[in-house]
Amino acid sequence: MIQDKKGRILLLTNETKNNVLIYDRSGKLLSYWGTEYPGAHGLTLFNENGEEVLFICDNNLHQVIKTTIDGKVLLKLDYPKETGEYTKPEEYIPTETAIAANGDIYVADGYGKDFVIQYNHKGEYIRHFGGRGAEEKFLKNAHGICIDTRDKGKEPVLIVTSREQNAFKRYTMEGEFIDTISLPGAWVCRPVIKGEYLYAAVLQSQNNLWKQSGFVTILDKNNKCVSNLAGSEPVYKDGRPEEMFQTNKIFQYPHDVCIDDEENMYVAQWNSGKEYPYKLEPVS
């Protein structure tokens, strides 16, 4: 889910009767479009020279598609054979994108080989990094990615999900590994930054089987967990977080969050049993 400059909330679905649903803040359906994205998964908004554009990751098509806000296709990125890591489209299952200020496109291959592939604004390959491996710099289930500009005195960095490791990992914009943000017990989805905070929906797993549960975690500008909505209170010992878990059965497979310009939080759910997204209002 994302919010556009008109204040509307856009929800991406993999239902080809209406891939994109557009709501106002009250939940009224304003419009919808999209019939060609059966594996729609990641939705990113970018302001390109004053015009808002969308980037859609499609698991089934093995593509990233750039569109206008109303669905006109502007660019398609096929599987990244330029990397030398892929021999066929089916090996590439992109889940999320992040767009740099200069228009560079970073694609997280979260359900494929866990690489992050960087392109310029034209869709020309620049480099790739991440992937699977035993060293800390590698990723396992690179489900989400975002650009962190919260530290105004430093260069922006990439934050990439490593969901199977219950962690986010930080990289430079050139793909050099920086460090790991460990969140034991939290199978984190896409990192979402608003103001000084990082938000993420969290799935939970037991014996590698998904449970119908989860929560929303919130990290401060130092990437320390300060709250778990519907989850356990964050506890740190010797500077490291202890295991986190759901405490209230409010959410069912929470998969994404969106924070609007009034600090309201929208929580979208995967395999939700036809539950609509939740809207949570701030209390202070």
Secondary structure, 3 states (H helix, E strand, C coil): CEECCCCCEEEECCCCCCCEEEECCCCCEEEEECCCCCCEEEEEEEEECCEEEEEEEECCCCEEEEEECCCCEEEEECCCHHHCCCCCHHHCCCCEEEECCCCCEEEECCCCCCEEEEECCCCCEEEEEECCCCCCCCCCCCCCEEEECCCCCCCCEEEEEEHHHCEEEEECCCCCEEEEEECCCCEECCCEEECCEEEEEEEEEECCEEEEEEEEEEECCCCCEEEEECECCCCEECCEECCCCECCCCCCCEEEEEECCCCCEEEEECCCCCCCCEEECCCC
